[in-house]
């Protein structure tokens, strides 16, 4: 990563780190969420760098269809990075049974957090979950949960992998790969 990009990322983190409202959480929970928000920016930019590197080094071997999906994934990550700036987290909101975090797709900024699961979740999973929920604000769906089911990202018959939120948490936690090709 070049120095200019590092400075831009650092400024983005510093100017956005406390713009998120966090409600009904203990100070420990709030600290974990704030740290995960900051690290989600780093993770998103690492994945974008990996996609850019793939375009530079593998464009000749990958189909136009795969390259188009990677371009859409990059767009989704940029959208998620922007939407993360405005996410508000609530540790006391009603949440579906078994869910760790939950949002309404596209509309609003609230992220419901299961405060019972929060202390048990690994930090990498927490960062990935922030990204996962932010991509929902950009239009992804929950067609599958790859990391949680120990499976690799792939398209489902009704949704392409770049439209599935769990593709992005998987990349954040496990590292970038091209679904159905490298993973």
C-alpha positions in Angstrom: 0.0 0.0 0.0 1.5 3.3 -0.9 1.9 6.2 1.5 -0.8 8.4 0.0 -3.4 5.6 0.2 -2.3 4.9 3.8 -2.8 8.6 4.7 -6.2 8.7 3.1 -7.3 5.6 5.0 -5.9 7.0 8.3 -7.8 10.3 7.8 -11.0 8.4 6.9 -10.7 6.4 10.1 -9.9 9.3 12.3 -12.7 11.5 10.9 -15.3 8.8 11.0 -14.4 6.8 14.1 -16.8 8.5 16.4 -19.6 9.4 14.0 -21.4 6.1 14.8 -24.0 6.2 17.6 -23.8 3.2 19.9 -26.8 2.7 22.2 -27.6 0.4 25.2 -24.2 -1.3 25.2 -21.8 -1.6 28.1 -18.6 0.3 27.8 -16.8 -3.0 27.0 -19.3 -3.7 24.2 -19.1 -0.2 22.9 -15.3 -0.3 22.8 -15.3 -3.6 20.9 -17.8 -2.2 18.4 -15.9 1.0 17.9 -12.7 -0.9 17.3 -14.4 -3.2 14.9 -15.8 -0.3 12.9 -12.3 1.2 12.6 -10.8 -2.1 11.6 -13.6 -2.7 9.1 -12.3 0.2 7.0 -8.8 -1.4 6.9 -10.2 -4.8 6.0 -12.4 -3.3 3.2 -9.5 -1.5 1.7 -7.3 -4.6 1.9 -9.9 -6.5 0.0 -10.3 -3.7 -2.6 -6.5 -3.8 -3.0 -6.6 -7.6 -3.5 -9.3 -7.1 -6.2 -7.3 -4.4 -7.9 -4.2 -6.8 -7.8 -6.4 -9.5 -9.4 -7.4 -7.2 -12.2 -3.8 -6.3 -12.8 -2.3 -9.8 -12.7 -5.1 -12.2 -13.8 -7.3 -10.3 -16.3 -6.0 -12.5 -19.1 -7.0 -15.8 -17.5 -10.3 -14.8 -16.0 -13.6 -14.6 -18.0 -15.3 -11.3 -18.6 -18.2 -12.6 -16.5 -15.9 -13.2 -13.5 -14.1 -9.8 -14.0 -17.5 -8.1 -14.1 -18.5 -9.8 -10.8 -15.2 -8.6 -9.2 -16.0 -5.1 -10.4 -19.4 -5.3 -8.8 -17.8 -6.7 -5.6 -15.4 -3.7 -5.5 -18.3 -1.3 -5.9 -20.2 -3.1 -3.1 -17.2 -2.7 -0.8 -16.9 1.0 -1.6 -20.6 1.4 -0.9 -20.2 -0.6 2.4 -17.2 1.6 3.4 -19.4 4.7 3.0 -22.4 3.2 4.7 -20.3 2.1 7.7 -19.8 5.8 8.5 -23.5 6.1 9.3 -24.3 2.8 11.0 -25.8 3.1 14.5 -25.5 0.1 16.8 -28.1 -0.9 19.4 -27.4 -3.6 21.9 -30.9 -3.6 23.3 -33.0 -3.8 20.1 -35.1 -6.8 19.4 -33.2 -9.3 17.2 -34.1 -12.6 15.6 -33.3 -15.8 17.4 -29.8 -17.0 16.7 -28.7 -13.7 14.9 -25.5 -11.9 15.9 -26.3 -8.6 14.1 -29.3 -7.6 12.0 -30.3 -4.7 9.8 -33.1 -3.7 7.5 -31.6 -4.0 4.0 -30.8 -0.7 2.2 -33.0 1.6 4.4 -32.0 3.2 7.7 -28.8 3.0 9.7 -29.7 0.9 12.7 -27.7 -2.3 13.4 -29.3 -4.5 16.0 -26.6 -6.3 18.1 -27.2 -9.5 20.1 -25.5 -8.4 23.4 -25.4 -12.1 24.6 -23.2 -13.1 21.6 -21.0 -10.0 21.5 -18.6 -11.1 24.3 -18.3 -14.6 22.8 -17.6 -13.5 19.2 -14.0 -13.5 18.0 -12.8 -10.1 17.0 -12.2 -11.1 13.4 -15.8 -12.3 13.3 -17.0 -9.0 14.7 -15.1 -7.0 12.1 -16.5 -9.3 9.4 -20.0 -8.8 10.8 -19.8 -5.0 10.6 -18.8 -5.4 6.9 -21.5 -8.0 6.3 -24.2 -5.7 7.7 -22.9 -2.6 5.9 -23.1 -4.5 2.6 -26.8 -5.2 3.3 -27.2 -1.4 3.3 -25.9 -1.6 -0.3 -28.3 -4.3 -1.4 -26.7 -7.7 -0.6 -28.8 -10.6 0.7 -28.4 -13.5 3.1 -28.6 -16.3 0.5 -26.0 -18.2 2.5 -23.7 -17.9 5.5 -20.3 -19.1 4.3 -18.0 -18.5 7.2 -20.6 -19.6 9.8 -21.2 -22.9 8.0 -17.5 -23.5 7.2 -18.1 -23.3 3.4 -16.4 -21.2 0.8 -18.2 -18.4 -1.1 -20.1 -19.4 -4.2 -23.2 -18.4 -6.1 -26.5 -20.0 -5.3 -29.1 -20.8 -7.9 -31.0 -17.6 -7.0 -28.1 -15.2 -6.1 -24.6 -14.5 -7.4 -21.8 -14.5 -4.9 -21.1 -10.8 -5.2 -24.7 -10.2 -4.1 -24.4 -12.3 -0.9 -23.3 -10.4 2.2 -21.4 -13.4 3.6 -18.9 -13.3 0.7 -17.6 -10.1 2.3 -17.4 -11.3 5.9 -15.7 -14.4 4.6 -13.1 -12.3 2.7 -12.5 -10.2 5.8 -12.0 -13.2 8.1 -10.4 -15.7 5.8 -8.8 -13.6 3.1 -9.7 -12.8 -0.5 -10.3 -15.5 -3.0 -12.3 -15.6 -6.2 -15.4 -17.7 -5.5 -15.7 -21.0 -7.4 -12.2 -20.5 -8.8 -9.7 -20.0 -5.9 -12.1 -21.0 -3.1 
